[in-house]
Amino acid sequence: MAINNSAARLHNILSLCRKADLGGKPMLKAWCNVLGHPESMEEILVVGKIGKVFALPTRITSEIAQIDDIDF
């Protein structure tokens, strides 16, 4: 199920990271596991997906700043 809320997406990813047994896996394979992609996925595609995860906090900040009732 796709989540349209940036904060919920980030929370979901972080929760998956905490639950996943990634001990000793190379970083790109661990990210594939967390993001639900096969470990054989091309590295450039995995790095692009990781970049989107890293962009979520900035997007969340922008979304929060648009709420009138919050002094940001």
Kinemage of the C-alpha trace (Angstrom):
@kinemage 1
@onewidth
@group {chain A} dominant
@subgroup {mainchain}
@vectorlist {calphas} color= white
{ca met a 1} P 0.000 0.000 0.000
{ca ala a 2} L 1.377 3.388 -0.993
{ca ile a 3} L 1.607 5.997 1.726
{ca asn a 4} L 1.158 9.619 0.589
{ca asn a 5} L 2.294 11.105 3.892
{ca ser a 6} L 6.063 11.776 3.963
{ca ala a 7} L 6.300 11.476 7.739
{ca ala a 8} L 4.426 8.171 7.690
{ca arg a 9} L 6.722 6.861 4.933
{ca leu a 10} L 9.825 7.774 6.930
{ca his a 11} L 8.377 6.244 10.094
{ca asn a 12} L 7.563 3.051 8.194
{ca ile a 13} L 11.097 2.817 6.758
{ca leu a 14} L 12.715 3.438 10.140
{ca ser a 15} L 10.446 0.825 11.747
{ca leu a 16} L 11.439 -1.695 9.081
{ca cys a 17} L 15.113 -0.916 9.760
{ca arg a 18} L 14.657 -1.629 13.462
{ca lys a 19} L 12.842 -4.919 12.811
{ca ala a 20} L 15.086 -6.213 10.022
{ca asp a 21} L 17.865 -8.683 10.738
{ca leu a 22} L 20.560 -7.056 8.615
{ca gly a 23} L 23.616 -8.121 10.594
{ca gly a 24} L 26.685 -8.279 8.414
{ca lys a 25} L 24.950 -7.547 5.096
{ca pro a 26} L 26.529 -5.052 2.729
{ca met a 27} L 24.796 -1.685 2.954
{ca leu a 28} L 23.149 -1.800 -0.477
{ca lys a 29} L 21.730 -5.287 0.115
{ca ala a 30} L 20.430 -4.180 3.530
{ca trp a 31} L 18.687 -1.189 1.957
{ca cys a 32} L 17.147 -3.488 -0.673
{ca asn a 33} L 15.740 -5.642 2.114
{ca val a 34} L 14.338 -2.682 4.032
{ca leu a 35} L 12.810 -1.104 0.931
{ca gly a 36} L 11.359 -4.402 -0.278
{ca his a 37} L 13.453 -4.812 -3.410
{ca pro a 38} L 15.476 -7.824 -4.536
{ca glu a 39} L 19.118 -7.824 -3.454
{ca ser a 40} L 20.055 -8.216 -7.122
{ca met a 41} L 18.681 -4.747 -7.964
{ca glu a 42} L 21.151 -2.554 -9.858
{ca glu a 43} L 23.278 -0.441 -7.514
{ca ile a 44} L 22.420 2.870 -9.215
{ca leu a 45} L 18.704 2.201 -8.675
{ca val a 46} L 19.253 1.355 -5.009
{ca val a 47} L 21.288 4.536 -4.492
{ca gly a 48} L 18.464 6.537 -6.108
{ca lys a 49} L 15.946 4.997 -3.692
{ca ile a 50} L 18.240 5.759 -0.732
{ca gly a 51} L 18.464 9.362 -1.949
{ca lys a 52} L 14.672 9.599 -1.839
{ca val a 53} L 14.679 8.331 1.748
{ca phe a 54} L 17.298 10.943 2.702
{ca ala a 55} L 15.121 13.670 1.106
{ca leu a 56} L 12.110 12.817 3.282
{ca pro a 57} L 13.091 14.952 6.336
{ca thr a 58} L 13.325 18.077 4.153
{ca arg a 59} L 9.978 17.278 2.567
{ca ile a 60} L 8.432 16.687 5.996
{ca thr a 61} L 9.748 20.045 7.201
{ca ser a 62} L 8.199 21.780 4.188
{ca glu a 63} L 4.865 20.058 4.757
{ca ile a 64} L 4.819 21.022 8.450
{ca ala a 65} L 5.676 24.630 7.616
{ca gln a 66} L 2.503 24.840 5.505
{ca ile a 67} L 0.256 24.163 8.515
{ca asp a 68} L -1.091 27.504 9.763
{ca asp a 69} L -1.565 26.498 13.399
{ca ile a 70} L 2.069 25.501 13.935
{ca asp a 71} L 4.650 28.138 14.843
{ca phe a 72} L 7.584 26.841 12.841
